[in-house]
């Protein structure tokens, strides 16, 4: 579907440039780094320059990268370079979700075209750059592999951004696109899955690829004497995440070291699904009778915190952690939230001291869903207790895209680490059980104590998904 046009230029595309500029265009076509510098006004750092030239020289390039290393930026540069220096070229881009395609990769492409030092031709839409009838770039979703059929041109570039979560069927369709002509494939993203085509590019299929790994420690901000680049990962961020996640955690391995996770077979949540849930964009979602919900995981004193999670229109929009709150103070915050939004559905952890919060709310004429995680499940045939049931429902909601996570949530990293620490097992009775990090394996230094944020989100999703009988009442 064609979307609203963002930019139109009457300037000529490269095929009709004057003789002097045409000679320059040929030089740009031979060197993407020169094109980036002279046309786009972009200063690529060393590893980005290597990647861009590898796309020029090799049929298949795979890049596994840490967080905030400029991977999407260099992919967008390659898209622009390939299109503007090869008349009749076709570029196809895709990612783990269409939100990622439209709001991350193609917004970067739009920014490069708009800010270029030389005026560039073509019609630029939300996910399309058209230079001629058979000369264009497209952003495609991954929900239907057939979208990738029928694309053939003298020059073809396929860019797969965040390929770890792209369905295997899409890669099979991409192979059809790469079957003829002078083709290039660039896969670039965080290593989030210990298997699949992206993983194979560095292992079973490594002989067919020019591969790169970009650890946080490879980036300019970690090099002595290098000029700082504010948009890249920083040493402060690395230190904070090492303390938050632990240096041996899969999250640290993927986000910082650019290593594939050693995800245990018993992990309830996948890093790729959590990444997709936190991608920007997306329309509001209606999961049931509640349009907003609040989940409260209750603590009192010590290392654990009382955590609050707010969901609105299918998106986790806010989380808070408060240390040292009494049960009366916690109940008061719930009452204040209901005054601010009377249609809020509320679920409260009723385990242990949480019972004091629900008792106080009932005195106020409110009856929130009181959840005892150790109590019997609503579906006792499949779940050993309420915790296993609610966490399984939460995992399904995230995997299917029913629940999204605000990408600018300050607690997102901590929440992701807690969710990745949830493990499940099937008992001899065929029922699912879960184990949460910090619950049964002790409080390990640097890894956090109780999964307060994750528990409050599981509670909020239960309230949101099932609705409420009345304002603040379950």
C-alpha positions in Angstrom: 0.0 0.0 0.0 1.4 3.4 -1.0 1.5 5.9 1.8 1.3 9.6 2.1 4.2 11.2 0.1 6.7 12.9 2.3 9.1 14.4 -0.3 9.1 15.0 -4.0 12.0 16.5 -6.0 12.0 17.5 -9.6 15.8 17.0 -9.7 17.2 14.4 -12.1 18.0 10.9 -11.0 21.5 9.6 -11.6 20.7 8.3 -15.1 20.2 11.8 -16.5 23.0 13.7 -14.7 25.3 16.1 -16.7 28.6 14.7 -17.9 30.7 16.1 -15.0 28.3 14.8 -12.3 27.9 11.5 -14.1 31.7 11.0 -13.7 31.4 11.7 -10.1 28.4 9.3 -9.9 30.6 6.5 -11.3 33.2 7.2 -8.6 30.5 7.2 -6.0 29.3 3.9 -7.3 32.7 2.4 -6.8 33.1 3.7 -3.2 30.1 3.8 -0.8 32.2 5.6 1.8 32.9 8.4 -0.6 29.2 8.6 -1.5 28.4 8.8 2.2 30.8 11.6 2.8 30.4 13.7 -0.4 26.7 13.1 -1.2 25.0 12.4 2.1 27.4 14.3 4.3 27.8 11.3 6.6 31.0 10.5 8.5 31.0 6.7 9.0 33.2 5.3 11.7 35.8 2.6 10.9 33.6 -0.5 11.2 30.8 1.1 9.3 33.1 1.9 6.5 34.2 -1.7 6.4 30.6 -2.9 6.3 29.7 -0.5 3.4 32.6 -1.7 1.3 31.8 -5.3 2.1 28.3 -4.8 0.6 30.0 -3.5 -2.5 32.4 -6.4 -2.7 30.6 -9.5 -1.4 27.3 -11.1 -2.4 26.3 -11.7 1.3 27.2 -9.7 4.4 26.1 -10.4 7.9 26.7 -8.1 10.9 25.9 -8.9 14.5 26.1 -5.8 16.6 25.8 -4.5 20.1 23.2 -1.9 21.1 23.6 1.7 19.6 26.5 1.0 17.3 25.0 2.7 14.2 23.9 -0.5 12.5 20.6 0.9 11.1 22.4 4.1 10.0 25.0 2.2 7.9 22.2 0.0 6.5 20.3 3.1 5.4 23.5 4.5 3.8 23.9 1.3 1.8 20.3 1.6 0.6 20.8 5.1 -0.6 24.2 4.4 -2.2 23.0 1.3 -4.1 19.9 3.1 -5.4 21.4 6.3 -6.5 24.5 4.9 -8.2 22.9 2.0 -10.1 20.2 2.9 -12.7 17.4 0.3 -12.7 18.3 -1.0 -9.2 15.8 -2.5 -6.9 16.3 -2.5 -3.1 14.1 -4.5 -0.8 14.2 -3.9 3.0 12.5 -5.8 5.8 12.8 -6.3 9.5 11.3 -8.2 12.4 8.1 -6.0 12.4 6.7 -3.5 9.9 6.9 -0.9 12.7 10.7 -1.4 12.6 10.7 -1.1 8.9 8.7 2.1 8.8 9.7 4.0 11.9 13.4 3.0 12.3 15.0 2.0 9.0 12.9 4.1 6.6 12.9 7.2 8.8 16.7 6.9 8.8 16.6 6.8 5.0 14.3 9.8 4.9 16.6 11.7 7.1 19.6 10.9 4.9 17.9 12.0 1.7 16.5 15.2 3.2 19.8 16.2 4.7 22.0 15.2 1.8 24.7 17.7 0.6 23.6 17.2 -3.0 19.9 17.4 -3.9 18.7 13.9 -4.7 15.9 13.0 -7.1 13.0 10.6 -6.7 9.7 10.3 -4.9 10.1 9.5 -1.3 7.2 7.9 0.6 6.9 6.4 4.1 8.5 3.1 2.9 9.3 3.6 -0.7 11.8 5.6 -2.7 11.0 5.6 -6.5 13.5 6.8 -9.0 11.8 5.3 -12.1 9.2 2.8 -13.2 11.6 -0.1 -12.6 14.0 1.7 -10.3 13.0 1.8 -6.6 13.4 0.8 -3.0 10.7 -0.7 -0.9 10.1 -1.5 2.8 8.2 -4.8 3.1 6.5 -6.5 6.1 7.3 -10.1 7.0 3.8 -11.3 7.6 3.5 -12.8 4.1 6.6 -14.3 2.3 4.8 -14.0 -1.0 5.4 -10.2 -0.8 9.0 -10.9 -1.8 8.2 -12.8 -5.0 8.5 -11.3 -8.5 11.3 -8.8 -7.9 14.0 -9.0 -10.6 16.4 -6.3 -11.8 20.0 -6.0 -13.1 21.1 -4.9 -9.6 19.3 -6.1 -6.4 20.1 -5.3 -2.8 18.1 -7.0 0.0 18.5 -5.5 3.5 17.2 -7.4 6.5 17.3 -5.2 9.6 17.1 -7.1 13.0 17.0 -10.5 11.2 16.9 -12.6 14.4 13.1 -12.4 14.6 12.3 -12.6 10.9 10.4 -15.8 10.0 12.3 -18.5 8.3 9.8 -18.5 5.4 10.8 -15.0 4.5 14.4 -16.0 4.1 13.3 -18.7 1.7 11.5 -16.1 -0.4 14.5 -13.8 -0.3 16.6 -16.6 -1.8 14.3 -16.5 -4.8 15.0 -12.7 -5.2 18.8 -13.4 -5.0 18.7 -16.1 -7.7 19.5 -13.9 -10.7 21.3 -10.7 -11.5 24.0 -8.9 -9.6 22.6 -9.3 -6.1 23.6 -8.3 -2.6 22.2 -9.4 0.8 22.9 -7.4 4.0 21.7 -8.9 7.3 22.4 -6.6 10.3 21.1 -6.5 13.9 21.4 -7.7 17.4 22.1 -11.4 17.9 18.9 -12.3 19.7 18.2 -15.9 18.7 20.6 -19.0 19.2 19.3 -20.4 15.9 17.8 -19.6 12.5 19.2 -18.1 9.3 21.0 -15.1 11.0 22.7 -17.4 13.4 23.6 -19.8 10.6 25.3 -17.0 8.7 28.0 -17.0 11.4 28.1 -20.7 11.9 26.8 -23.4 9.5 26.7 -21.0 6.5 29.7 -18.8 7.4 31.6 -19.7 4.3 29.0 -18.0 2.2 29.1 -14.7 4.1 31.4 -11.8 4.9 30.7 -11.5 8.6 31.2 -8.8 11.2 30.8 -8.6 14.9 30.6 -5.2 16.6 31.0 -5.3 20.4 30.4 -2.2 22.4 34.2 -2.2 23.1 34.9 -1.9 19.3 33.0 1.4 19.0 34.6 4.8 18.9 33.6 5.9 22.4 35.7 3.1 23.9 38.8 3.9 21.9 41.4 6.1 23.7 41.8 9.5 22.1 38.9 9.1 19.7 36.4 12.0 19.4 33.2 11.1 21.3 30.1 10.3 19.4 27.0 11.0 21.5 24.7 8.8 19.4 26.8 5.6 20.0 27.0 3.3 23.0 28.9 4.8 25.9 31.2 3.3 28.6 28.7 4.5 31.2 25.9 2.6 29.6 28.0 -0.6 29.5 28.9 -0.3 33.1 25.3 0.3 34.1 24.1 -2.7 32.1 26.8 -5.0 33.5 25.7 -4.1 37.0 22.0 -4.5 36.0 22.1 -7.7 34.0 25.4 -9.4 35.0 28.3 -10.0 32.7 27.4 -13.6 32.1 23.7 -13.0 31.2 22.4 -13.5 27.7 21.1 -10.0 27.7 24.6 -8.6 28.3 26.1 -11.0 25.7 23.6 -9.8 23.1 23.3 -6.1 23.8 26.9 -5.4 24.8 29.2 -8.1 23.4 27.2 -8.9 20.2 27.3 -12.6 21.0 24.4 -14.9 20.4 22.5 -15.8 23.6 22.7 -19.2 25.1 19.0 -19.2 25.7 18.0 -22.2 27.7 15.2 -24.3 26.3 13.1 -23.4 29.4 13.1 -19.6 28.8 9.5 -18.3 28.8 10.3 -15.0 27.0 12.6 -14.5 24.0 14.8 -11.5 23.5 13.6 -11.1 19.9 9.9 -10.9 21.0 10.7 -8.3 23.6 12.6 -6.3 21.1 9.7 -6.4 18.7 7.3 -5.4 21.4 9.4 -2.3 22.2 9.7 -1.2 18.6 8.3 2.3 18.0 4.9 2.8 16.3 1.9 0.6 16.1 -1.8 1.3 16.4 -3.8 1.0 19.7 -4.9 -2.5 20.6 -8.2 -3.5 22.1 -7.7 -6.7 24.1 -11.0 -6.7 26.0 -13.3 -4.6 28.1 -10.6 -2.6 29.9 -8.8 0.2 28.0 -6.4 0.9 30.9 -5.1 -1.2 33.8 -2.7 -0.9 36.7 -0.7 -3.8 38.2 0.8 -3.4 41.7 3.5 -5.8 43.1 3.7 -5.1 46.8 6.8 -4.9 48.9 7.4 -3.1 52.2 11.0 -2.8 53.3 14.4 -4.2 52.3 15.9 -4.6 48.8 12.6 -5.3 47.1 10.5 -2.5 45.8 6.8 -1.9 45.3 6.3 -1.8 41.6 3.5 -0.2 39.5 2.7 -0.9 35.9 0.3 1.0 33.7 -1.1 -0.4 30.5 -3.1 1.8 28.1 -4.6 0.6 24.8 -2.4 -2.5 24.7 0.9 -0.7 25.6 2.9 -0.6 28.8 3.2 3.2 29.1 4.7 3.6 32.6 6.4 1.8 35.4 7.4 3.0 38.9 9.4 1.4 41.7 9.1 2.7 45.2 11.2 1.5 48.2 10.0 1.6 51.7 6.3 2.2 51.0 3.9 1.1 53.8 0.8 -0.8 52.8 -1.3 2.2 53.6 0.9 4.4 51.3 0.6 1.8 48.5 -3.2 1.7 48.9 -3.3 5.5 48.8 -1.4 5.6 45.5 -3.9 3.1 44.0 -6.8 5.3 45.1 -5.1 8.4 43.6 -4.6 6.5 40.3 -8.3 5.7 40.3 -9.3 9.3 40.9 -7.1 10.3 38.0 -8.6 7.6 35.7 -11.8 6.1 37.0 -12.0 3.5 34.3 -8.7 1.9 35.5 -8.8 -1.9 36.1 -6.6 -2.8 39.0 -4.8 -6.0 40.0 -2.8 -6.2 43.3 -0.3 -8.8 44.5 -2.2 -10.3 47.5 0.6 -12.6 48.5 2.0 -11.9 52.0 1.9 -8.3 53.1 0.1 -7.4 49.8 -3.1 -8.6 51.6 -2.9 -5.4 53.7 -3.2 -3.3 50.5 -6.2 -5.2 49.2 -7.9 -5.0 52.7 -7.4 -1.2 52.8 -8.8 -0.8 49.3 -11.9 -2.8 50.2 -12.4 -0.5 53.2 -12.4 2.3 50.6 -15.2 0.5 48.7 -12.9 -0.9 46.0 -12.3 -4.5 45.2 -9.3 -5.0 43.0 -8.3 -8.3 41.6 -6.3 -9.8 44.5 -3.7 -12.2 43.1 -1.9 -14.8 45.2 0.8 -16.1 42.8 1.0 -19.3 44.7 -2.8 -20.0 44.6 -4.5 -22.4 42.3 -4.7 -21.4 38.7 -8.0 -20.5 36.9 -7.0 -23.3 34.5 -5.6 -26.0 36.9 -5.4 -28.6 34.1 -2.6 -26.8 32.4 -0.9 -24.6 35.1 0.4 -25.6 38.5 -0.5 -22.2 40.1 -1.6 -18.6 39.3 1.9 -17.4 38.7 2.5 -19.9 35.9 -0.9 -19.0 34.4 -0.4 -15.2 34.4 3.1 -15.3 33.2 2.2 -17.7 30.4 -0.6 -15.4 29.3 1.8 -12.4 29.4 4.4 -14.3 27.3 1.8 -15.1 24.7 0.6 -11.5 24.5 4.1 -10.3 23.9 4.9 -13.0 21.4 1.7 -12.3 19.4 2.1 -8.5 19.5 -1.0 -8.0 21.6 1.0 -6.2 24.3 3.6 -3.6 23.3 6.2 -1.9 25.5 6.9 1.9 25.2 10.3 2.1 23.6 11.3 5.1 25.7 10.3 3.4 29.0 13.1 4.2 31.6 12.6 0.8 33.2 12.7 -1.2 29.9 16.2 -2.6 30.3 15.5 -3.8 33.9 12.2 -5.2 32.9 13.7 -7.1 29.9 16.3 -8.6 32.2 13.7 -9.8 34.7 11.4 -11.3 32.0 14.4 -13.1 30.4 15.1 -14.6 33.9 11.7 -16.4 34.0 12.0 -20.2 33.4 9.3 -22.8 33.0 9.1 -26.6 33.3 6.5 -29.2 32.8 5.7 -31.3 35.8 5.0 -35.0 35.8 1.3 -34.1 35.9 1.6 -32.2 32.6 1.2 -28.8 34.2 3.5 -25.8 33.6 5.4 -24.3 36.5 7.7 -21.3 36.4 10.7 -20.1 38.3 11.7 -16.4 38.5 15.2 -15.1 38.8 15.9 -13.9 42.3 13.1 -16.1 43.7 14.5 -19.5 44.0 18.2 -19.0 43.1 19.1 -16.4 45.7 20.0 -12.7 45.3 23.1 -12.6 43.2 25.1 -9.4 43.2 24.4 -7.3 40.2 21.4 -9.3 39.1 18.7 -7.7 41.2 16.5 -9.3 43.9 12.9 -9.9 43.2 11.4 -9.4 39.7 9.1 -6.6 40.9 8.7 -4.9 37.5 7.9 -8.2 35.8 5.4 -9.2 38.5 3.6 -5.9 38.3 3.4 -6.2 34.5 1.9 -9.7 34.7 -0.7 -8.3 37.1 -1.5 -5.3 34.9 -2.0 -7.6 31.8 -4.3 -9.8 33.7 -6.5 -6.8 34.7 -6.3 -5.4 31.2 -7.1 -8.6 29.3 -10.0 -9.6 31.5 -11.5 -6.2 32.2 -13.3 -5.2 35.3 -16.9 -5.2 36.7 -16.8 -1.5 37.4 -14.3 1.4 38.1 -11.4 -0.1 40.0 -13.5 -3.2 40.8 -12.8 -6.8 39.8 
